[in-house]
Amino acid sequence: MKVNSNFVLRKVGGCCVAVPVGRACTTFRGVAKLNDTAQLVWESLLAGDGEEQTVARLLDIYDVTEDHARAAYRSAVERMVEIGALTED
């Protein structure tokens, strides 16, 4: 998965949001607020990291089990796919 180039990440009022630009504006109207985990997933995907690398980063930052970190990663990716912010490689 990779971040759709028609979405940008922005800080707005202390919150991190995914904003559609270009063609994405026709399929997703509005912005998607990202929590800290989703922001980390987004930034990892931008860097070219996969699930294993991102889960490892989550485990380094948060005091959670690997199963929890993996579930959080997959949940964030699933939601980003739903809104069109991620595309297949």
N, C-alpha and C positions, 0 to 999 in steps of 0.2 A: 504494500500500500504506500501511496505517497500523497502528500498534500496537493490538492487541486490548486493550480496557479490562479484560479479565479476566486480564491479566498485569501484574505490577509488577516493576520493576528494584530490586534490593537489593544492598547490600554485605554480604558474610558472610565473616568471616575474611580480609579483604583481597581477596576475589574478588567479581566482579560476577556476579549470577545473575538469571535471569528466573524469577519465581515465579508459578505459576498461582493464581488466586483465583476464588471464585464458581464459575460453570459450567465454567470451564476445568479445574477439579480433576477433573471426571468424564471428560475426554478425555486429559489429560496428567497423569501422576502423577510427582512429583519436581520437580526444578529443573533449569534449563539454565545451565551455566556459560558466560559470555560472555568472549571474549578482548577485548583493547583495541579491535580493529577492529570486532567485533560490537557492542561497547558504543557506539562512535561512530556506527555505523549506526543503532542503536536510538534514540539521542538525537537524531540528525538526523531520523529519521522522526517522532519525537514533536514536533519543531519544525516539521514540515510540509515538510521538504526532500525533494526527489526525488533520483533517481540522479545527475544531473549535479552538483548542489550537494554531495552527499555525496562523490562521487568527487573533486571539487575540494578538499574538506577533507582527504581522505586524502592527496592529492598534496602539500598544504601541510605535513602532519605527518610523512609517511614518505617516505623516499628510494626510491621505486618508480616504475615506468613507469605510464602511464595504463592500459594493458592489465591490469597486475597489480592496480591499485587497483580497476578495474571488476570484475575477476574476484572479488576479495575481497568487494566490495559484494554482488555477485550470489550468491555462496556463502553469505554471512551471511543475506541475505534468504530464500534457498531453505530454509535450515535453520529459520529462524524460522517460515516458512509451514508446514513439515512438523510442527512441534510445536503449531501453532495460535496462535502469539504475534502473527502479523500477519494482517490481514484486507484484503480488497479495499476500495478507497475507497468 
